[in-house]
Amino acid sequence: MREPILLTPGPLTTSATVKQAMLRDWGSRDAAFIALNRRIRERLLALAQAADSHVCVPVQGSGTFAVEATIGTLVPGDGRLLVLVNGAYGRRMVRIAEVIGLAVTSLSWPEDEAVDAQALDQALAADPAISHVAVVHCETTSGILNPLQDVADVCARHRRSLLIDAMSSFGALPIDARQTPFAAVMASANKCLEGVPGVGFALIRREALEAAKNNAPSLSLDLYDQWQGLEANGQWRFTPPTHVLAAFDQALDEHAEEGGVAGRGARYRRNHQLLVEGMSGLGFAMLVPPLLQAPIIVTFLMPADPRFVFAEFYDRLREKGFAIYPGKLTVAASFRIGCIGRIGEAEIRAALAAIGETMREMGVASGAPAPRGETESRE
């Protein structure tokens, strides 16, 4: 079976050169590897215009490891975390805080609605015990883009620390530390930066991290200690994912060659526009209103035609070389198609052709959904 095109929120299709970068073995104490780590950390800070105010702390594992490490390190035992929730990844941050044993509360919205900065303003005014606020920039449950600047402005006005899960936006959608005040941004190598899975990172305001000594409830996820080790000798405290980091370094080269955040974001927006136009032509409808939709991943409502069975649709597409994602919503039956990774117009057009062919094979005349509330899952 040929290598599939991954139209998902991650892992993603990567370039041949990123894959090839993993063919070399590295000694974790070698000068060349230490330089590679330093280069990655400096580049990530530069992408957020954060070199003068923040430090970059990488951590082994998926993006969720970086989120848990950041929450555990920065939120003190006597603090309180408020999570803005409009999808699975907001709910995951609530669960992380609960497991760690932190005081946590949440404000929630439906998955097809953006979080509301005015409601946050009222919540912070009403509860002075809240020390930190967490928000997901692009909630990949639905593909919705939350109003990051508005949230950051409210947090700054109330002097509360903001933690941003930018897992599905960092590297393609601008985040500027000079304009958007934040205590930390968490992301990973294998989303819009087009590396491979295995390393996450946090960009943390230096003063916030300096104040976090001994906060972390975990040894391996203590970002203060991780930072101290990297600053002391350039080395990770525990075995680093050397091959993943080599691939990440190459991926950052390619990100820069494409024009950085602006160039990468422009390609993804073209992918998104072509995908939405093509799916609309087949009758499919998006869950998220266009003004709230990020050019990262698109949620489509399940067709009303009873002959459309998602499991069969998925398998037939996979046989044609395309992997998509099932839905993760509570508000409606749906599935998701990603616009990110090392793909462009040719791959999107090929995917649309495969979707049209699959619908004909299944006898589905249109992807039009049933009225909201009447859609069945048929998975």
Disulfide bonds with the S-S distance in Angstrom:
none
